[in-house]
Amino acid sequence: TLAREQQLEIMLAAQRWLELQGPGSPRSGAARAPGKERARDARPRQPRIARLKVSLRHIRPQIWRRVEVRDDITLARLHHVLQVAMGWDDSHLHAFVVEKTRYGVPDREWPDDTVSEKKITLAGIIDRGVKRFSYEYDFGDGWQHEIVIERAGDPEDGVGYPRCLAGKRASPPE
């Protein structure tokens, strides 16, 4: 298992990164387009906490992490959490595949069917009944991960999210 100090370091690094992005920053994907403000009397849904098991495919013995994140996180932000949890430095391309839809960073020079990862939240995936999806990092080496949504529930009082609960073995080097 990951040493307690490593788990804390992973959690704190992910929290620092998310805090630097800020809720309305252009990189956060949380800014609303003009005219898309919520009605004043509508109460926003309280975010749930999703527990995810992230396993690196095609590797034995298995390399995995169990993380908890708010379900209002975009896939763009989840990518950064996964980078920290797996110990990588975000120097390669990546993509998520959810029910045959590819989410990532669209590139005008390489048009394809990639949808912006900033346009979907984990809650949107959970609410569709999806229980698992994939994440690929480093298209050259093809590190493919299976992400299993183990549960979604209320946050614990006094707990900071995201957090890494457990894991086994170090990830392959960049």
Protein Blocks (a to p, Z undefined) as FASTA:
>chain_A
ZZfklmmmmmmmmmmmmmmnopmbmklopaccehiaccfklccddddddddddddehiac
dddddddddfkbcfklmmmmmmmmnopahlaccdddeehiacddddfklgcfbdcfklpc
fklmmmnopabdcddehjlnopacddddfbdcdddehiacdddfbdehjaddZZ
